[in-house]
């Protein structure tokens, strides 16, 4: 039989372990008012398109979507923001709800008038699924997103964006251009800006795969030793993100943040208790965009 004092100590230890276990469970985050529709806020327009003849990634086809805010006028170039895994960001009832958030923030003056381009990964030719989504898995996603090269940036800059520019005007100023993605799309967003800071200088990464899928775990060391780029980077991850044969996602994002701090980059790292999904990133998206676009003004 345990003595009273001993019993108290054991009980305290058990309670402590129970609290630790609860703290390690995935936290769910609630969307705020900026992620909800409001009466009187002008709505942008979203259109769906297909790109069927890529020269950069031959034999691939893909969907992309274009969001144009209600405040856009052809006489004045808008800011630009590109999203990878576009179908996941464009859904108004999903985790990210970008059209809703853009409408609210642009209306409030918290971000510039911005055209959004939402690009899905490539499928094999003649195998574009009837509906957008994660299934069937796009065969070319990892090649396009996880590879440390300028190829995907070239797809955007020489194929997708010139097609969008036939209809809408957006700025050539790299400070007025942002790029975003989740998981492998997150590392892809960083790679585009890292390779082409002349075209993109703002990065938003959700649960970014800075791991050894295709060598992305090398980025912290590369950032520390390379010439500093004129980038602004927002990282989001959670303590319950993946840990597998490719690496540890929370550790990878912490290493990225440490490298940015070491080189005195303009960066922010929000680390929560979420898992490998868009819940946390979507809940904080409005504030992430406010931070990313702070102090930027489109030319008059």
C-alpha positions as CSV (number, residue, x, y, z in Angstrom):
1,X,0.0,0.0,0.0
2,X,1.3,3.5,-0.9
3,X,1.9,6.0,1.8
4,X,-0.2,9.2,1.5
5,X,2.7,11.4,0.3
6,X,3.9,8.8,-2.1
7,X,0.4,8.3,-3.5
8,X,0.2,12.1,-4.1
9,X,3.5,12.1,-6.0
10,X,2.3,9.2,-8.2
11,X,-1.0,10.8,-8.8
12,X,0.7,14.1,-9.8
13,X,3.0,12.2,-12.2
14,X,0.1,10.4,-13.8
15,X,-1.8,13.7,-14.1
16,X,1.3,15.3,-15.7
17,X,1.6,12.4,-18.2
18,X,-2.1,12.7,-19.0
19,X,-1.7,16.5,-19.6
20,X,1.4,15.9,-21.8
21,X,-0.5,13.3,-23.8
22,X,-3.4,15.7,-24.3
23,X,-1.0,18.5,-25.3
24,X,0.4,16.2,-28.0
25,X,-3.0,15.6,-29.6
26,X,-3.8,17.4,-32.8
27,X,-5.4,20.8,-32.1
28,X,-8.3,22.0,-34.2
29,X,-8.4,25.7,-35.1
30,X,-11.5,27.7,-35.7
31,X,-11.9,30.1,-38.7
32,X,-12.6,33.7,-37.8
33,X,-14.8,36.4,-39.3
34,X,-12.4,37.1,-42.1
35,X,-12.9,33.6,-43.5
36,X,-16.7,34.0,-43.6
37,X,-19.0,35.7,-46.2
38,X,-20.4,39.1,-45.2
39,X,-23.2,41.1,-46.7
40,X,-22.0,44.2,-48.5
41,X,-18.5,42.8,-49.3
42,X,-17.9,42.8,-53.1
43,X,-17.3,39.3,-54.5
44,X,-14.5,38.4,-56.9
45,X,-14.9,36.1,-59.8
46,X,-13.3,32.6,-60.2
47,X,-12.9,30.9,-63.5
48,X,-11.6,27.4,-64.3
49,X,-9.1,26.7,-67.1
50,X,-6.9,23.9,-68.5
51,X,-3.3,23.9,-69.7
52,X,-2.9,21.0,-72.1
53,X,0.4,21.6,-73.9
54,X,3.3,22.2,-71.4
55,X,6.8,22.5,-72.9
56,X,8.4,22.6,-69.5
57,X,6.8,19.3,-68.3
58,X,5.9,17.6,-71.6
59,X,3.1,15.1,-71.6
60,X,1.3,16.7,-68.7
61,X,-2.1,18.4,-68.5
62,X,-3.5,20.4,-65.6
63,X,-6.3,22.7,-64.3
64,X,-5.8,26.2,-63.1
65,X,-8.1,28.8,-61.7
66,X,-8.1,32.6,-61.8
67,X,-9.6,34.8,-59.2
68,X,-10.2,38.4,-60.1
69,X,-11.4,40.8,-57.4
70,X,-14.4,43.0,-57.8
71,X,-12.1,46.0,-57.4
72,X,-9.9,45.1,-60.4
73,X,-9.9,47.5,-63.4
74,X,-7.9,46.9,-66.6
75,X,-6.4,50.4,-66.5
76,X,-4.3,49.5,-63.3
77,X,-2.2,46.4,-62.9
78,X,-3.1,44.3,-59.8
79,X,-0.8,42.5,-57.4
80,X,-0.4,38.8,-58.0
81,X,-0.5,35.7,-55.8
82,X,0.0,32.1,-57.1
83,X,-1.1,29.0,-55.2
84,X,0.0,25.4,-55.8
85,X,-2.6,22.6,-55.4
86,X,-5.0,25.3,-56.5
87,X,-8.2,23.2,-55.9
88,X,-7.4,23.1,-52.2
89,X,-7.1,26.8,-51.9
90,X,-10.0,27.9,-54.1
91,X,-12.8,26.0,-52.3
92,X,-15.1,28.3,-50.3
93,X,-16.1,25.5,-47.8
94,X,-12.5,24.1,-47.4
95,X,-9.7,24.9,-45.0
96,X,-8.3,27.9,-46.9
97,X,-11.3,29.7,-48.5
98,X,-9.0,32.1,-50.4
99,X,-11.7,33.8,-52.5
100,X,-13.6,34.7,-49.3
101,X,-10.5,35.8,-47.4
102,X,-9.3,37.9,-50.4
103,X,-12.7,39.5,-50.8
104,X,-12.8,40.5,-47.1
105,X,-9.2,41.7,-46.9
106,X,-9.2,43.6,-50.2
107,X,-12.5,45.3,-49.2
108,X,-11.0,46.3,-45.8
109,X,-7.8,47.6,-47.4
110,X,-5.7,45.0,-45.6
111,X,-4.1,43.8,-48.8
112,X,-3.8,45.2,-52.3
113,X,-6.1,44.4,-55.2
114,X,-4.7,41.0,-56.1
115,X,-5.3,38.5,-58.8
116,X,-5.1,34.9,-57.6
117,X,-3.8,32.1,-59.9
118,X,-4.4,28.6,-58.5
119,X,-2.5,25.9,-60.3
120,X,-3.0,22.2,-59.9
121,X,-0.1,19.7,-60.5
122,X,0.3,17.9,-63.8
123,X,-1.5,14.7,-64.7
124,X,-0.4,12.5,-67.6
125,X,-1.8,13.5,-71.0
126,X,-5.4,12.5,-71.6
127,X,-5.8,11.5,-67.9
128,X,-7.1,14.7,-66.4
129,X,-9.8,13.5,-63.9
130,X,-13.3,14.8,-64.4
131,X,-13.3,16.6,-61.0
132,X,-10.4,18.4,-59.3
133,X,-9.0,17.0,-56.1
134,X,-6.3,14.9,-54.5
135,X,-7.5,11.7,-56.1
136,X,-6.4,10.2,-58.4
137,X,-3.0,11.5,-57.3
138,X,-1.4,13.8,-59.8
139,X,1.5,11.7,-61.2
140,X,3.8,14.7,-61.7
141,X,3.2,16.5,-58.4
142,X,6.4,15.5,-56.6
143,X,8.6,16.0,-59.7
144,X,7.2,19.5,-60.1
145,X,7.0,20.5,-56.4
146,X,9.8,18.7,-54.5
147,X,12.6,19.1,-57.0
148,X,15.1,21.9,-56.2
149,X,15.3,23.5,-59.6
150,X,13.9,26.5,-61.6
151,X,11.7,24.2,-63.8
152,X,8.4,24.9,-62.0
153,X,9.1,28.6,-61.9
154,X,9.6,28.4,-65.7
155,X,6.2,26.7,-66.1
156,X,4.6,29.6,-64.3
157,X,6.6,32.4,-65.9
158,X,6.7,31.1,-69.5
159,X,3.3,29.3,-69.8
160,X,0.6,29.8,-67.1
161,X,1.1,33.5,-66.3
162,X,1.5,34.7,-69.9
163,X,-1.8,33.0,-70.6
164,X,-3.5,34.8,-67.7
165,X,-2.0,38.1,-68.8
166,X,-3.8,37.8,-72.1
167,X,-7.0,38.7,-70.2
168,X,-5.9,40.5,-67.0
169,X,-3.1,42.9,-66.1
170,X,-0.9,42.3,-63.0
171,X,2.3,43.9,-61.9
172,X,5.8,43.0,-63.0
173,X,7.1,44.3,-59.7
174,X,8.4,41.2,-57.8
175,X,7.5,42.9,-54.5
176,X,3.9,42.8,-55.7
177,X,4.0,39.1,-56.3
178,X,3.5,36.3,-53.8
179,X,3.5,32.6,-54.0
180,X,1.9,30.0,-51.7
181,X,1.5,26.3,-51.2
182,X,1.0,23.5,-48.7
183,X,3.1,20.4,-48.0
184,X,5.2,19.8,-51.2
185,X,3.4,22.9,-52.6
186,X,5.0,24.8,-49.7
187,X,8.5,23.9,-50.5
188,X,7.7,24.5,-54.2
189,X,6.5,28.1,-53.4
190,X,9.8,28.7,-51.6
191,X,11.9,27.2,-54.5
192,X,10.1,29.4,-57.0
193,X,11.0,32.6,-55.1
194,X,14.5,31.3,-54.2
195,X,15.3,30.6,-57.8
196,X,13.5,33.7,-59.3
197,X,13.5,36.5,-56.8
198,X,13.2,38.8,-59.8
199,X,9.7,37.5,-60.2
200,X,8.4,36.6,-56.7
201,X,9.5,38.0,-53.3
202,X,6.8,37.0,-51.0
203,X,6.3,33.3,-49.8
204,X,3.6,31.7,-47.7
205,X,4.3,28.0,-46.8
206,X,1.8,25.8,-45.0
207,X,3.1,22.6,-43.5
208,X,6.0,22.8,-46.0
209,X,7.8,19.6,-46.9
210,X,11.4,20.8,-46.1
211,X,12.4,17.2,-46.0
212,X,14.3,14.6,-48.1
213,X,11.6,13.8,-50.6
214,X,13.9,15.1,-53.3
215,X,16.6,16.8,-51.3
216,X,14.6,19.6,-49.7
217,X,16.2,19.0,-46.3
218,X,19.3,20.7,-47.7
219,X,17.6,24.1,-47.8
220,X,18.5,25.3,-44.2
221,X,22.2,24.8,-44.9
222,X,21.9,26.4,-48.4
223,X,20.1,29.4,-47.0
224,X,22.8,29.9,-44.3
225,X,25.7,29.9,-46.9
226,X,24.1,31.4,-50.0
227,X,23.9,35.1,-50.9
228,X,20.8,36.6,-49.1
229,X,17.8,37.0,-51.4
230,X,15.3,39.9,-51.0
231,X,12.5,37.6,-49.8
232,X,9.7,37.8,-47.2
233,X,8.7,34.4,-45.9
234,X,5.9,33.2,-43.7
235,X,6.1,29.6,-42.4
236,X,3.3,27.6,-40.7
237,X,3.6,24.2,-39.2
238,X,2.4,22.1,-36.3
239,X,3.9,19.7,-33.7
240,X,1.7,16.9,-35.0
241,X,2.9,17.1,-38.6
242,X,4.5,14.1,-40.3
243,X,7.5,12.1,-39.2
244,X,8.4,9.4,-41.7
245,X,11.2,8.0,-44.0
246,X,11.5,11.4,-45.7
247,X,12.1,13.3,-42.5
248,X,10.4,15.2,-39.7
249,X,8.2,18.0,-40.9
250,X,8.2,20.0,-37.7
251,X,12.0,19.8,-37.4
252,X,12.4,20.7,-41.0
253,X,10.3,23.9,-40.6
254,X,12.1,24.8,-37.4
255,X,15.4,24.4,-39.2
256,X,14.2,26.7,-41.9
257,X,13.1,29.3,-39.4
258,X,16.5,29.1,-37.6
259,X,18.3,29.6,-41.0
260,X,16.2,32.6,-41.8
261,X,16.9,34.1,-38.3
262,X,20.6,33.4,-38.7
263,X,20.7,35.3,-42.0
264,X,18.3,38.1,-40.7
265,X,15.6,37.4,-43.3
266,X,12.2,39.1,-43.1
267,X,10.3,36.0,-41.9
268,X,7.7,34.8,-39.5
269,X,7.1,31.2,-38.2
270,X,3.8,30.3,-36.6
271,X,4.1,26.9,-34.9
272,X,1.0,25.3,-33.5
273,X,-0.2,21.8,-32.6
274,X,-1.9,20.9,-35.9
275,X,-1.2,17.9,-38.1
276,X,-0.5,17.5,-41.8
277,X,-3.6,19.3,-43.1
278,X,-4.8,22.8,-43.9
279,X,-6.8,23.5,-40.7
280,X,-4.3,25.6,-38.9
281,X,-2.9,27.4,-42.0
282,X,-6.5,28.2,-43.1
283,X,-7.5,29.5,-39.7
284,X,-4.6,32.0,-39.6
285,X,-4.7,32.8,-43.4
286,X,-6.1,36.3,-43.0
287,X,-3.4,37.3,-40.5
288,X,-0.8,35.6,-42.6
289,X,-1.8,37.6,-45.6
290,X,-1.9,40.8,-43.6
291,X,1.7,40.2,-42.5
292,X,2.9,39.2,-46.0
293,X,1.4,42.2,-47.7
294,X,2.0,44.7,-45.0
295,X,3.4,48.1,-46.2
296,X,3.0,47.2,-49.9
297,X,1.2,49.7,-52.1
298,X,0.4,49.3,-55.7
299,X,1.8,52.1,-57.8
300,X,-0.8,54.9,-58.5
